[in-house]
């Protein structure tokens, strides 16, 4: 693999994003000079490109496939499912500012309230079916809500609920339903990126808020609602300026001109169990053909050889979102300027994937953990026995914090921070645990919702 930090530095030189206050800092109420702010400064590309991911998805250059109001409406729904009041206040204000209409915000709140749960739910498809957890399945049932939301937005909320609370229950058929109501293939990729990104953003903000409260630095104080309102106004204005869009409503969003159809189902051999063996991954939607790649698409890959991988060619349908996501990933896992050793970041990634039920991601990152020096027997036991297995004080604290953060809503608390500190972790290592675990909420949901692994 090409040196990750060299790639990051080169790519950063060409970044062009609208200047907005840092959203994660705002949601977590991080104060300049606090330990949390200083730790984030040590991971500058993760900070820059987490913000860049927000801007790629909520301040987009192109709204042809997903309108600004649809993006904000889905984000409000996701924030409420995560029980994150700051994020709900911000994305609610963003919905109002992007033309959601006076009745849409309370309707989204009501739908999220009825759809709430404590996940992740769903069926394990490997030899771990005993770990499967039943949970409420959400659909827009009332005639009034279905009429007010419209088919597109109703389907988008159902997709969001699936990804947030039932990620391992995602299926090819669910994507077919989105296509049937007018979502395009590119629109589904953007929608899935947006939902999955939020599961990362909200967890990083919550993790840093809790750490700030634990440290009693004032960094974790609840953000002022009027500050979030102002930030939403700035973001909406920037989005309208960049995309050339006026305030629009989900019901008038431009969808595909003709209904697209799912490609033929891929032939797969379902993995029998969690494993460190390499697995394949096959998409349910049509990746962007390599012959249609522009220079922007190629730049979004960061590593040119990824053009041969269906996963990255599919995500390249929204090249700006893919590029910012990849650069966020590289700094979280490859920046070795102190902090948590790489092997333990990979353990957090594997634990998040094992808990969520992503066999593919667990395979990759369990393998990386061993390559970086983690004991192979311990990593295999994590795959075999799951996140309740015990490995000693340090790993137990890292895995426990990751699982608490990966739960929906997150249940990361003072107890997890105290356990990490007792295991010897300082401020930068705490940030690395939070970001590594949170990132795999993003990665798992894309892998689980857009395709499937094959042995």
C-alpha positions in Angstrom: 0.0 0.0 0.0 1.3 3.5 -0.8 2.4 5.4 2.2 -0.9 6.7 3.7 0.4 10.0 5.1 2.1 10.9 1.8 -1.1 10.4 0.0 -3.0 12.4 2.6 -0.7 15.3 2.4 -0.8 15.3 -1.4 -4.5 15.1 -1.6 -5.0 17.8 1.0 -3.2 20.3 -1.2 -6.1 20.1 -3.7 -8.9 20.2 -1.2 -11.5 23.0 -1.9 -14.2 23.2 0.7 -16.4 26.0 2.0 -15.1 27.3 5.3 -17.5 26.5 8.1 -16.9 26.1 11.8 -16.0 22.5 12.7 -19.2 20.5 13.2 -17.8 17.9 15.6 -16.3 20.6 17.8 -19.7 22.4 17.8 -21.7 19.2 18.6 -19.3 18.2 21.4 -18.8 21.8 22.6 -15.1 21.4 22.5 -13.3 24.5 23.7 -10.0 25.8 22.1 -7.0 24.6 24.1 -8.9 21.8 25.9 -7.3 18.3 25.9 -9.9 17.2 23.4 -9.0 20.1 21.0 -5.3 19.4 21.4 -5.7 15.7 20.7 -7.7 16.5 17.5 -4.9 18.8 16.5 -2.6 15.8 16.5 -4.9 14.1 14.0 -5.2 17.0 11.6 -6.2 15.1 8.5 -8.9 13.2 10.4 -10.3 16.6 11.7 -10.1 18.2 8.2 -11.6 15.4 6.3 -14.4 14.5 8.8 -15.4 18.1 8.3 -14.8 17.7 4.5 -17.1 14.6 4.6 -19.9 16.7 6.2 -19.4 19.3 3.5 -19.3 16.8 0.7 -22.7 15.4 1.9 -24.5 18.5 3.2 -22.8 21.3 1.2 -22.7 19.4 -2.1 -21.9 20.7 -5.6 -24.7 18.7 -7.1 -28.2 18.1 -5.7 -29.7 16.3 -8.8 -30.0 12.9 -7.1 -30.5 14.0 -3.4 -32.0 17.4 -2.5 -30.6 19.5 0.3 -33.9 19.1 2.2 -33.9 15.3 1.8 -30.3 15.2 3.2 -31.3 17.3 6.2 -34.5 15.4 6.8 -32.7 12.1 6.9 -30.0 13.5 9.1 -32.6 14.8 11.7 -34.2 11.3 11.7 -30.8 9.6 12.2 -29.8 12.1 15.0 -33.0 11.4 16.8 -32.5 7.6 16.6 -29.1 8.2 18.2 -30.7 10.3 21.0 -28.3 13.1 20.3 -30.0 16.4 21.3 -27.3 18.7 19.9 -27.2 16.9 16.5 -31.0 16.8 16.4 -31.1 20.6 17.1 -28.5 21.3 14.4 -30.0 19.1 11.7 -33.5 20.2 12.6 -32.4 23.8 12.0 -30.7 22.7 8.8 -33.9 21.2 7.6 -35.8 24.4 8.3 -33.1 26.4 6.5 -33.1 24.2 3.4 -36.9 24.5 2.8 -38.3 21.5 4.6 -41.6 23.2 5.2 -43.2 24.1 8.6 -44.8 20.7 9.1 -41.9 18.4 8.1 -39.6 18.8 11.1 -42.3 17.7 13.7 -43.3 14.9 11.4 -39.7 13.6 11.2 -39.4 13.9 15.0 -42.6 11.9 15.5 -41.5 9.2 13.1 -38.1 8.9 14.8 -39.8 8.7 18.2 -42.0 5.8 17.1 -39.0 4.1 15.3 -36.6 4.4 18.3 -34.8 1.3 19.7 -31.6 0.0 21.3 -29.6 -1.8 18.6 -27.9 -3.1 16.7 -30.5 -5.6 15.9 -30.6 -8.3 13.3 -29.7 -11.8 12.2 -26.1 -13.0 12.1 -25.6 -14.9 8.9 -22.4 -16.7 10.0 -22.3 -19.5 12.6 -23.3 -17.0 15.3 -27.1 -17.1 15.0 -27.4 -17.5 18.8 -26.2 -13.9 19.0 -29.0 -12.6 16.7 -31.3 -10.0 18.3 -34.8 -9.2 17.3 -35.9 -5.6 17.2 -38.6 -3.3 15.8 -38.8 -3.0 12.0 -39.8 0.5 11.0 -42.1 1.4 8.1 -44.1 4.6 7.4 -47.5 3.1 8.2 -49.9 6.0 8.6 -51.6 7.3 5.5 -51.1 10.9 6.7 -47.4 10.5 7.3 -46.9 8.6 3.9 -48.7 11.4 2.1 -46.8 14.2 3.8 -43.4 12.6 3.3 -43.9 11.3 -0.2 -42.7 7.9 -1.5 -39.0 9.0 -1.9 -38.5 10.4 1.6 -40.6 7.7 3.3 -38.3 5.1 1.6 -35.2 7.0 2.6 -36.3 7.1 6.3 -36.9 3.3 6.2 -33.5 2.8 4.7 -32.0 5.0 7.4 -33.7 3.0 10.1 -32.4 -0.2 8.6 -28.8 1.1 8.5 -28.8 2.6 11.9 -30.6 -0.1 13.9 -30.7 -3.2 11.7 -27.5 -3.0 9.6 -26.9 -6.7 9.3 -30.5 -7.2 8.0 -29.8 -5.1 4.9 -30.6 -6.8 1.7 -30.5 -6.4 -2.1 -34.3 -6.2 -2.0 -34.3 -3.1 0.2 -32.2 -1.3 -2.5 -34.8 -2.4 -5.1 -37.5 -0.7 -3.1 -35.6 2.6 -3.2 -35.1 2.3 -7.0 -38.9 1.6 -7.4 -39.8 4.9 -5.8 -37.4 6.9 -8.0 -34.1 6.9 -6.2 -31.2 6.5 -8.7 -28.3 4.3 -8.2 -26.1 7.3 -7.5 -28.7 8.7 -5.2 -28.7 5.5 -3.1 -24.9 5.6 -2.8 -25.1 9.2 -1.6 -27.9 8.4 0.8 -26.1 5.4 2.2 -22.9 7.4 2.6 -24.8 10.2 4.4 -26.5 7.9 6.9 -23.3 5.9 7.5 -21.2 9.1 7.9 -23.6 10.3 10.5 -23.2 7.1 12.5 -19.5 8.1 12.7 -19.9 11.8 13.2 -22.4 11.5 16.0 -20.3 8.9 17.8 -17.1 11.0 17.7 -19.0 14.0 19.0 -20.6 12.0 21.8 -17.4 10.3 22.7 -15.5 13.6 22.9 -18.3 15.2 24.9 -18.3 12.4 27.5 -14.5 12.5 27.7 -14.7 16.3 28.3 -17.3 15.8 31.1 -15.1 13.2 32.7 -12.1 15.5 32.6 -14.2 18.4 34.0 -12.6 20.7 31.5 -15.8 22.4 30.4 -15.3 20.9 27.0 -18.3 18.7 27.4 -20.9 21.4 28.3 -24.0 21.2 26.2 -23.8 23.3 23.1 -26.0 26.4 23.1 -29.0 25.9 20.8 -28.6 29.4 19.2 -25.0 28.6 18.2 -26.2 25.5 16.4 -29.0 27.5 14.7 -26.4 29.9 13.4 -24.2 27.1 12.2 -27.1 25.6 10.4 -27.9 28.9 8.7 -24.3 29.1 7.6 -24.2 25.6 6.3 -27.5 26.0 4.4 -26.3 29.3 2.8 -23.1 27.6 1.8 -25.0 24.7 0.3 -27.3 26.9 -1.7 -24.4 28.9 -3.0 -22.3 25.9 -3.9 -25.0 23.9 -5.6 -26.9 26.7 -7.1 -30.0 25.2 -5.4 -32.8 27.3 -4.0 -34.7 26.0 -1.0 -36.3 22.8 -2.1 -38.6 20.2 -0.6 -38.2 16.4 -0.6 -41.4 15.9 -2.6 -40.1 18.1 -5.4 -36.5 16.7 -5.4 -35.2 15.6 -8.8 -34.9 11.9 -9.0 -34.0 9.5 -11.8 -35.9 10.4 -15.0 -36.7 6.7 -15.5 -36.9 4.0 -12.9 -33.7 2.1 -12.6 -33.6 -1.7 -12.0 -31.3 -3.8 -9.8 -28.6 -5.7 -11.7 -28.7 -9.4 -11.6 -28.0 -10.8 -8.1 -24.4 -11.7 -7.6 -23.3 -15.3 -7.1 -21.8 -15.6 -3.6 -20.7 -18.3 -1.1 -21.9 -17.0 2.3 -19.0 -17.2 4.8 -19.8 -19.8 7.4 -18.2 -17.9 10.3 -16.1 -14.9 11.3 -12.6 -15.5 10.0 -9.2 -13.9 9.4 -9.2 -15.5 5.9 -9.5 -13.0 3.0 -13.0 -12.7 1.7 -14.5 -11.2 -1.5 -17.3 -8.6 -1.6 -19.9 -8.3 -4.4 -22.1 -5.2 -4.9 -25.9 -5.2 -5.3 -25.9 -2.0 -7.3 -24.0 -1.3 -10.5 -20.5 0.2 -9.9 -19.5 3.1 -12.1 -17.8 1.6 -15.1 -14.1 2.3 -15.3 -14.6 3.7 -18.8 -16.8 6.5 -17.3 -14.2 7.7 -14.7 -13.3 11.3 -15.0 -10.2 12.8 -13.3 -12.3 13.7 -10.3 -13.4 10.0 -10.0 -9.8 8.9 -10.2 -8.6 11.4 -7.7 -11.4 10.2 -5.3 -9.9 6.7 -5.2 -6.6 8.1 -3.6 -5.0 4.8 -4.5 -5.2 4.2 -8.3 -5.4 0.4 -8.1 -8.8 0.7 -6.4 -10.4 1.3 -9.8 -10.3 -2.5 -10.1 -12.3 -3.0 -6.9 -16.1 -3.0 -7.3 -16.7 -1.5 -3.8 -14.6 1.7 -4.6 -16.1 2.0 -8.1 -19.5 1.9 -6.5 -18.7 4.6 -3.9 -17.0 6.6 -6.7 -20.5 7.5 -7.9 -20.3 10.2 -5.3 -16.6 11.0 -5.8 -16.3 13.9 -3.3 -17.8 11.9 -0.5 -15.5 8.9 -1.3 -12.4 11.1 -1.3 -13.1 12.8 2.0 -14.1 9.5 3.6 -10.9 7.8 2.5 -8.7 10.6 3.8 -10.5 10.5 7.1 -9.8 6.8 7.3 -6.1 7.1 6.5 -5.3 9.5 9.3 -7.4 7.6 11.9 -5.6 4.4 11.3 -2.2 5.3 9.8 -1.1 8.4 11.7 1.4 7.0 14.1 2.4 10.3 15.7 2.1 8.9 19.2 -1.3 7.8 20.5 -2.8 4.3 20.4 -0.6 1.6 18.7 -1.8 0.6 15.3 -2.6 -2.9 16.4 -5.0 -1.7 19.0 -6.7 0.6 16.6 -7.3 -2.4 14.4 -8.6 -4.4 17.4 -11.1 -1.6 18.0 -12.1 -1.8 14.3 -12.4 -5.6 14.5 -14.5 -5.4 17.7 -16.9 -2.8 16.2 -17.3 -5.0 13.1 -17.7 -8.2 15.2 -20.4 -6.5 17.4 -22.3 -5.0 14.4 -22.0 -8.2 12.4 -19.9 -7.2 9.4 -18.1 -10.4 8.5 -16.1 -8.8 5.8 -14.7 -5.8 7.8 -14.0 -8.1 10.8 -11.9 -10.3 8.6 -9.9 -7.5 7.1 -9.2 -5.7 10.4 -8.6 -8.9 12.5 -5.9 -9.7 9.9 -4.5 -6.2 10.1 -4.4 -6.4 13.9 -2.2 -9.5 13.8 0.0 -8.0 11.1 0.6 -5.0 13.4 1.6 -7.3 16.3 -1.6 -8.3 18.1 -1.5 -11.9 19.4 -3.1 -14.1 16.7 -4.8 -16.4 19.3 -6.4 -13.4 21.1 -7.7 -11.9 17.8 -9.1 -15.3 16.7 -10.8 -15.6 20.1 -12.4 -12.2 19.6 -13.8 -13.5 16.3 -14.9 -16.8 17.7 -16.3 -15.7 21.1 -17.3 -12.2 20.3 -17.0 -8.9 22.3 -17.9 -10.4 25.6 -14.6 -12.4 25.8 -12.0 -11.2 28.2 -8.4 -10.4 27.2 -6.9 -8.4 30.1 -7.4 -4.9 31.4 -6.2 -2.9 28.4 -8.0 -4.8 25.6 -11.1 -5.2 27.7 -11.2 -1.4 28.2 -10.7 -0.7 24.5 -13.3 -3.3 23.4 -15.7 -2.3 26.1 -15.5 1.3 25.1 -15.9 0.4 21.4 -19.0 -1.7 22.0 -20.5 1.0 24.2 -19.9 3.6 21.5 -21.1 1.3 18.7 -24.4 0.6 20.5 -27.4 2.6 19.2 -28.0 4.9 20.9 -24.4 5.1 22.1 -24.0 4.1 25.8 -20.4 5.4 26.1 -20.1 6.9 29.6 -17.9 8.0 32.3 -17.3 4.4 33.3 -15.8 3.5 29.9 -13.5 6.6 30.1 -12.4 5.7 33.6 -11.6 2.1 32.5 -9.5 3.4 29.6 -7.6 5.8 31.8 -7.0 3.1 34.4 -5.6 0.9 31.6 -3.1 3.7 31.0 -4.6 5.6 28.1 -4.1 9.4 27.8 -6.0 12.1 25.9 -4.6 11.2 22.4 -5.1 7.5 22.9 -8.7 8.1 24.1 -9.3 10.0 20.8 -7.8 7.2 18.8 -10.1 4.6 20.5 -13.2 6.8 19.8 -12.3 7.5 16.2 -11.3 4.0 15.3 -14.4 2.4 16.8 -16.7 5.2 15.4 -15.2 4.9 11.9 -16.2 1.3 11.6 -19.8 2.2 12.3 -19.4 4.1 8.9 -17.5 1.3 7.2 -19.7 -1.6 8.4 -22.9 0.1 7.2 -21.7 0.7 3.7 -20.4 -2.8 3.4 -23.6 -4.4 4.8 -26.1 -2.2 2.9 -24.5 -2.1 -0.6 -23.4 -5.7 -1.1 -22.4 -8.9 0.5 -19.3 -10.9 1.4 -18.3 -14.1 -0.4 -15.9 -16.8 0.8 
